Amino acid sequence: MRIGNLEVNNPIALGPMAGVTDWAFRTVCAELGAGITVTEMVSSRALVYKDQKSAKLLRKNAGSLCGAQIFGNDPAVMAEAAVLALEISGCDFLDINMGCPMPKVAANGDGCGLMRTPELAGEIVSAVAQAVKVPVSVKCRLGWDKGSINVVDFARRMEDSGAAMIAVHGRTRSMLYSGTADWDMITKVKQNLSIPVIANGDIVSGEAAVKCLRRTGADGVMIGRAAFGDPWIFAETKAALAGQPIPPRPPLSGRIDLAVRQFELAEQDHGEHIACLEARKHFAWYLRGVPYSGYYKNQISSLTTMEDIYRVAKDVVRDLQ
């Protein structure tokens, strides 16, 4: 498929997730088979106001097509922020968040709140598309709630306004991450659009990805929470879509080695303090399903230095392998 003028050889995307998909995590996911990655969402107003913390979130990773994601509800501010985001990051495309369900975002008319104002959402896409020279994509949900599912008309308006790709999470804003993703609504979106459609929601394995693409006819899949502590899901999905044998997960020592490498990358990017704070949740995710790991998860919850990380990693491999 193509996103505007970009050739996409691997349509398996890592979903953008605030507080999770930093440069370090995106890097390891890309190495393991994610063909498309997107930065954490960044406030358009923060970028325009030259907030340095926001700018640092936009670091482009290697190994995949990488998009810079921004959010906001003012077309002019979004257009200015889009230009800045691309200048800062050098990313391959610009993604607009119209799917975040969190109250502090959506209640302000940002994120999924824009699905309640389709005309404004279209104006934003048009303004951004005219302001930048790279393709513009949109990530959205099915609608605000069960009684206002408007994704088909909304997605068509986004395409008409200049979007080159759309990723649809098969849940409404009110569902947050509960219930089951409605792939059939994604099918309807795909049937009504000519631009690529990426299916998101309940892609928890390579098998699920195959089923989703067969059901929806979508052009690609987006994996979100299933990648927590398991970036190997991208290698699994890539193999499944190619009809190849699923590669086994590495032994615990291999999992811990990759976790430590991710945290070292995070230290390069954020510094030791922030890297260790982020490692607390990521390290615990890497230990999901490991018997008798509760003791070490308690230690992980108070990591403060890279030496702490190295010590716990060594002890985990020694005691739980």
Order of alpha helices (4+ residues) and beta strands (2+ residues): beta-beta-beta-alpha-beta-beta-alpha-alpha-beta-alpha-beta-alpha-alpha-beta-alpha-beta-alpha-beta-alpha-beta-alpha-alpha-alpha-alpha-alpha
